[in-house]
Every structure is written in structure tokens, then in C-alpha cells.
Amino acid sequence: MTTGIIVLLIFCLFLACAFEFVNGFHDTANAVATVIYTNSLKPTTAVVWSGVWNFIGLIFSVYLLSSGLGVAMGILNLLPSDALTDSSISNGISIILAILLTAIIWNLGTWWLGLPASSSHTLIGSILGIGLGFYFVTGKDAVNWGKAQDIGLSLLVSPLVGFALSIIVMFLFKRFIKNDIIYKEPIPGKTPPLWIRIILICTCTLVSFFHGNNDGQKGIGLVMLILIILAPGYFAIKGDQYLPATTDDVKHITELVYKIDTVKLGEKEKIDIAKAKTKSADLLELLGTKTSVNEIETTKRFEVRKDLLQIAKIAEKVGMGENSSLSTKEKTHLKSIIKSSRHITDYAPMWVVLLISISLGLGTMVGWKRIVKTIGEKIGKQHMSYAQGASAELVAAATIGAASAWSLPVSTTHVLSSGIAGTMVAKKGLKNLQPKTIKNIALAWVLTLPVTIILSSLLFLLFRMIF
């Protein structure tokens, strides 16, 4: 790498850490809102506690869960390989800077206004905007619209789930817990009874854990995007991968691809299958009998990544499709092999995980006051009670955890805010909501995608002219 690329890489990594830092004090404020507002924990203790559990949640997700880096790779794969491998370095630099600056600008702006806006929406809108700008410059489609549709549906449905489930949980609280104190608003400066404190601290811990689990991966995906664009020879594929395992996976996928009866396929599927066969042959020739990634030329490593992802995508799309002639057993085997083959591409170095974890944790420790006040006092006409805080956070933790298991990003902000709104409705109906706050939160929710799409598109085109 040249000195200029190294300097740019360091600068972009700094901006990625800045985004995750902002994400920490913007989003994680939601996790500590209830314990601070109810005097269950002192602010300093709460934010440090939340930061620790964000770190644990991310480490747990990456190294112990079967879903691994599913959310991170979902973010990364919004941009197809063609966009990442474009020969123009100016496109790569413009993509990175536009995404990072758009995400930071919108996150800071909504935080300053005290609006619980979504970092997930912000990041995804920024990436979609890049797609539009890239298409304008190159004429190539630069958005994985299938993945974008899945993520968009997740972001749309999760707040509705949070709202509905919080009403149900509040109903269950009232049904089984008859102690009136849990339904009263906190007394300023007075700690709640021990059993209530334990419940609220546990729910705060769960939200922090799953926030790190889900949102931390978005930062990892962003850093890997930077590394792959600016230093593909070093980060396009996993450096310590045992290559014979990858070669065997490609051979097995190829065997199953050749088993597909092309007579039953449509014209587009036939073209895709032919492409997959050609790519497989090229990739197997490149891998040969190599046992280490170091044996592959640095200039060829992105080619390995690109070919493998395209082969897997076609094999999954056609092989698992309704026109596929593969048996149920063969489809199950194909799905398993495709997942195994992604070990060389779907990864993040330990230092990246630590970098994002620390940035997220440190961000948690500042800037929480604005969001806490909105969550505690401005969503409902009455101040939030102990039961409402516990209900909303319990639902938020469950929703975020489920989304992580399915490798989908969700907004902690929107899930928790809608959960608080649901508890207010459960108490006294829709009239118990503050229309102005709900309107502002909804406005931020609606505007985030179009604003970030437009802003990142314009920044991409601006940087494209500069570089």
C-alpha cells in the first residue's frame, strides 16, 4: 500500500470509530434510560455497566453464537462485489467517506434535538444512497436489493412488534403482580424497592447485551467495508483460513450445481448457472492445491472473494428455487455447504472487534441525558413507571436478540421507544401519548432514510469530483 492509502485508511478507521462512538451515546442511552430515570442506578454506574455489557454482547455474538457476524455481513453485502471491486480508487474513497460522514452528521443532528432516531436506519440509508450515486456515475447497479428488502422489512416491523408486545407484557404484569408501587412513577432522588431495582437492572443488562450483539456488528461491517475497499489484498479473505477446506466446499457446491437439471430452468436461471460453472472452474484453478492464503497473490485475493460470493449466491438462488431439480436432502446439504464456504469471507480480525467494542462502550458513557429525558417523560403524558420501564426493555431485549439470531439489523431506539409508547397505551389508551413527541419520533423515523439517501448520494458525487 502507498503512504497515501495508509493515511486514508487510518482516517477512515477513525471516522468509523467516531460513528460507533456516536452510536454508543445515541442508541445506548435507551438501555440506561430506565435505570437512571427510576433511580435504580446512578448515571455513572449505569453507563459503565451498560458499556461493559455492550462489549460482552458483541464478543459473545462474534465468537460464540452460530449466527456469528451475520448482521455485520448483511450490512457489508448491501453493496455487491461489483461496487467494491470497481477499478477506480476514487469510487472506493468516495463510497467510504460519503457513508461515514452522512451517518455521523445525521446521528449527531438527531441526538442534539433529543430525538430517538435510528443509527441502523442512518447507516443503511447512507449505503443505499451510495448505490444511487454509483449508478449515476458508472451505470452499474450498486445495491443488493434483495438484502435491502429484508433489512427494510426488519426495520419496519420491529417497532410495531415492540409496541404490540409491550402492551401484552404490561397486561401480564397487571395480571400477576398486584403490588401498586410498581405502577407508580419514580420519586426523584429515591431508590425503588430492591426487588424492583433488580428487575430494572436485569432488563437494562439484557438490552445492553443485545444492543452490543446487534449494533456492534454494524460497526464491524462498516470497518470491514473500509478494509476491503482500501486494502483488498490484505482483508478480502481471512488470512488464517485453511484453504483445502474452502476448496472442498467449492467442489461440493459445484457438484450440486451440475446436478441441477437446466431443462426446468428459465432463461435467466440458465445464464446464472452457466456463470456459476465458469466461476467455479476459475476459482478451483486459482485455489489449486494451496493450503495457505499467503500462497495466493495479494492481487488475486479479492478475485477469490468475489468469485466465491457470486457462486454461492447463484447456487443458493437457483438451487433452492422452485424450478430446482435438487432433492430436499440435497438442498439442505447445499445450504450447509454454502454457509461453510463463507468462513473465508464472513470474518473480522480480533482487533476490529475490539476497536468497535471499545468505541461503542466509550460512547455509552457520554451524551445520555437528552435521550433519557425523552424516554422517561416525553412519550407519555404521565411519567414512566417502574413496570413500564421493565416491560419496554424486556420486549426490546427479546426483539433485538431474535433479530440478531436471524442476522437482521434492528433499531434499538425505535424498538424501545415504541415499547414505551405501548406501555403508555396499555395504561390509559392512546390518549395517554404526547402527540408532539410521537410526531417528532415518527418524523425522524420517516425522514431518516430519504435524508440519508440523498445526503450520501450528494456527498458521493462531490467526493467523486474531488478525488
N, C-alpha and C positions, 0 to 999 in steps of 0.2 A: 504493500500500500504506500502511496505517496504521502508526504508530510501534510499536504492539504486535506487529503481524505481522512487522515488520522485526527487532525484538528476538528474537522467537521463531524466526525464520528463522536468525539468526546463532547462536543457542543450539543449534538442531538441527544446523546445519552443523558446529559444534564437536563435538557428540556423534558425528556421522558420522566426523569425523577421528579421534576417540578410538577408535571401533570399528576403523578401519583401522590405527591405531597399535597397538592390541592385537593385531589380526590379524598385524601385522608381527612382533612378538616372540613371538607364539604359534605361528604357522604357519611363518614363515621360518626359525625355529630348526631346522626339519627340513632346510632347504637347506644350512645351515652345519654341521650335526651331524657329518658325516663328515670334513670337512677340519679341524675343530677337534679332534675326537676322535683322529684319526690324526696330529696334529701337522703336517699339510701346510701350514696357515696359522695364524698367531697369531689369537686370538679377535677382536681389534680389526680386524685386516686383513680377516678373513673376513666379519664382519658389514657392514663398509663396502663391500667388494666385492659382497656379496650385495645390499645396498641399492641400489647403482648398477645392477646388472643387473635388479633388480625394476623400477626406473624405466624402463630401456631396453625391457624386455619389454612394459610397459604402453603406452608410447608407440608401439612397433612394432605392437602389436596394434590400437590405435585408428586409426592413420594409414596403415599400410602393408599390413595383411592384408585380404583380401577379406571375412573374417568380421567385421571392424570391431568394433562394440560388441555382437556377438551375445549374449555371456554377460551383459553389463550389462542389455540389453533383456529377456533371458529372466527375470532377477530382477525387473525392473520390471513385466513383463507377467504375473507371478503374480497380481497384483491387477488385475482387469478395470477398464475405464474407468468403469463404474458406481460402483465403490467410490471412485475418485479424484475423481469429479465430484459426489459427494454434496453437497447444498446446505448441510449442516450443517458449519460450520468446526470445531466441537468434535470431529466424527468425524475430520477430517483431522489435527488436532493430536494426538488420542489415538492414531491409527494410527502416526504418526511416532515419538512418544515411547515407545510400547509396543515397537515393533520395535527401536529403538536401545538402550533400557535392557535389554531381555531379552538381546540379543546381547552386550552388554558384560558384563553380570553373569555369564552362563554361560561366556563365554570367559575371564574373569578367574578364575572359580572353578576351572575345569579346569586352567588354567595353574598356579595356586597349588598344586594337588595333583600337578603334574608329569605330567598325563595328556595324551597327544597326541590331544585332541578336535578336532572339525572346525568351523572358522568357517563353512564352507558350510552344514553341517547346521544350525548355530545360526541363521544368517540366514534360511534357508528355513523352519525350524520357527517362527521368530518371525512370518514373513509368513503362514504357514498358520494360526497362532493368531489373527491379526488377522481372518482370514476367518471363523473360528468366532464371534468376538466381534461382528463386524459383522453376521453373520446373526442373532445373538441380539437385537441392538438394532433392526435395520431389517427383518429378514425377507428380505433380499436375499442371493443367493449372491455371495460376495465372493472367490472363489478360482477362478483359471483352472485347473481340474482336469486338463485335457489337458496343459498345460505342466508342472504339478506332477508328473504321472505320468512325463513324460520326464526331468525333473530327478531325481526319486526313483530312477528306474532307473539313471541315470548314477551317482548317489552309492552305490547298492547294488553295482553291477557293478564299478566302478573298483578297489576294494580287492582283489577277487577276481582281477582282471586283474593287478594289481601283484604279488600273491602268486605266481600261476602263472608269469608271465613272469620273475620274479626267479629262480625255480628253474631255468628254461631257460637264462637268461643265465649263471648260476653253472656250469651244466653245460658251456656253451660255453667259459667261462674255463678250466675244468679240462682241457678237451679240447685247447685250443690254446695255453695259457700254462702252461708247466711249471715256471716259477720258483717255488720253495716260499715265498719271502719274502712274496709277495702274499697267501698264505693264512694268514699268522700274524697274531696280534693286535699292535697297535701297542705299542712300548716307550715308556712315559711319558717325555716330555721329549726324545725322539729323533725327528728328522725322517726320513721314509721316503726311499728312493732317489728321485732326480729324476724318473725315468720314471713312478713310481707317483704322486708328487706332481702331476705334470702331468695324469694321468688323473683324479685326485680333484678337482683344481681345475676341470677342464673339466666334470665331472659336476655339481659344485656350481653352476657358472655356468649350466648348462642348466636345472637345477631352479629357480634364482633367476629366470632369464629367463621361463620358462613359468609360474612362480608369479605374477610380475607380470602376465603376459599374461592369466591366468585370474582369480586372486583380486583383482587390482586392479580389474578390471571390476565385481566385486561391489560394491565401494565406490562406483564411479561410478554404478551402478544405484541404490544407496541414496541418493546425493546428488540424482540426478535425480528420484527419488520425492519427496524433500523439496521440491525446487524446483517440481515440477509441482503438488503439493498446496497449497503455501502461496503460490506466485506463478505461477499458470497463465497469466496474461495476458502474462508475460514469457518463460516457459520451456516452455509446452505444445508449441510447434513451433519449429523452427530459424529464428532471426531473419534470417539472411542467405540463406535459401533462395530460389532463382529460381522464383517461383510458376508461370509458364507451363509449366515442366517438370512440376510437380506436377499442374497442371490437365490436361495431356496424358495423364499416367499414369492419372488418374481416368477420363478419357474412354475410354481403351483398355480399362481394366478393365470399365467399364460396357458397352462394345460386346460384350465377350466374355461378360459376364453375360447380356445379352439374347440371345446365340446359344444359350444352354443351353435345351434342349427340356424344358419343365416337365412335359410329359406323363409322362416317365420318372421323375420325382422323387417322393419320399414327401411326405406332408403337411407334416412339419416342414421339409423342404428347400424346399418351395414357399413357406412362410411366410418363411423366411430370404431367399430370392431376392427376394420382393416387398419385404422390408425393405431389402435392398441397393439395389434400384432407387430406392426413395423417398429413401434416404440419399444416393445418388449425385446425384439431381436437386437435392436441397437443397444439397449441397456444391458442385456446379458453379455453382449460382446465387450462392452465397456468394463463391466464388473469382472468378467473372466474368472480367474482363479485367485483373485486378490483376497487377502484376508484382513487388510487394514485400510482405513480411509486414507492414511498417509501415502498409500501406493497409488492413489488417484490424483492426477494433476489438479492443482487448485483451480485452473481454468475450466475443468470438466465437472467439478463438484455440483455446481448449480444445474448442470445438464442432468446429473443423476437425480437431483431433487425434482426437477421439472418433469422428467420422463416418468418417474415413479408415481407422482401425484396424478398425472394425466392417465396413466394406465389404470391406476386404482379407481379413479373417478369413472372412467368408461366401463370398466368391469363391473363396478357396483351398479351403475345406472342401467346398463343393458342386461347384465347377468341376473340382477334382481328384479328386472322389469316384467311386465305382464306377458311380453312376447318371448321371454326367455324359455329355452327348452331344458334348462337345468332342473334337476330334481330338487325337492325340498332339502334333502341332505346335502346336496352339492351347493345349494345357495347358502346354507348355514356355514359350510366349510369355507366358501368364498368370502363371506363376511368376516369370518375369523382370521383368515389369511391376510385380508386387506388391512385389518386392524394391526396385525403383527408387522406387516410391511412398513407401517407408518412410524415405527420406532426410530428409524433413521432420520425422519423429517420432523416429527412432532416431539420436539425436545426443547429444553432450555438449560444452559450451563448453570451450575450451582451459584456462581457469582451473580448471575442475572436475578435468580430467585431471591437471594439475599439483598441485592440492591433495591429491588421493588419492595420487599418486606420492610426494610428499614425506612424507605421513603414514605410508605403508607403509614407505618407506625408513628413516625415523627410528625406527619401531617395531622394525625389524630389529636396531637397534644396542643394544637392552637386553633383558634378561629371557631370554636364550637358554640359560642354564646348566641349568635344570631339565629341559627337553626334550632337550638334548644327552645328558645322563646316561641318561635313559630309552632313547633310541635306541641309544646305544653299548653299554650294559651290562646293561639290564634286560629286553630282549626275549628274548634267548637265554641259555642257561646259560654260554656262552662269550662273551668279549668280541668285538665286531665286528672282523673282519679288513679289510685293505685291499680285497680282492676283493669282499667282501660290501657294503661301503660303495659302491664304484663300481657294482656290479650294481644295487643298490636305487635309487640315484639316476638311473642311466641309464634304468631302467624307469619311474621316477616322471616324469622329464622327457618321455619319449615318450608316456606315458598322458595327462599334463596337456596337452601340445601337441595331441594328437589331439582331446581333449575341447573345447579352445578352437576348433579348426577346425570342429567340429560345433556350436559355440555352446552348449555344455553346461558347467555348473559342476561341478567335482570337488573332492574334499578332498585337498590336498597331504599333510596329516597322515596320513590313512588309507592313501593310496597308498604313501607311503614306509614307514610302519610295517609294513604288510602285506608290502612288498617286503623289508624287513629280516628279517621272520619267514620269508619264503620262502627267503632265503639261508641261514638257520639250519637250516631243514628240509633244504635241498639238501646241507648238510654232514653232518648226523648224524641226520636224520629228525625226527619230531615230538617225540621225547624231548629234543631239544636246545632246546626252547622253555621259557621260565619261565612256568608256568601262572598265577601270580598277576598278572604284568604283562599277559599276553594277556587274562586275565579282566577286568582293570581297563580296558584299551583297548576291549575288546568291550562292556563295560558302558557306558562313555562313549559309544560308537557307538550302542548301542541306546537309551540314555536321552535322548540329546540332543534328538531330535525330539519325543517326548512331553512332556519337561520344558519345552522352549521353547514348544511349542504352548500348554500350559496356562498358563505364566507370562505369555506375551504376551497371551493371551485375558483373563486376570485384570487385567493392567495396563491393557489397552484399556478394559475395563469400569470400572475405577477412575478412570482419567483422564476417561472419558466422563461420570462423575458429578461430577467436579471442574469441568470446563470447561463 
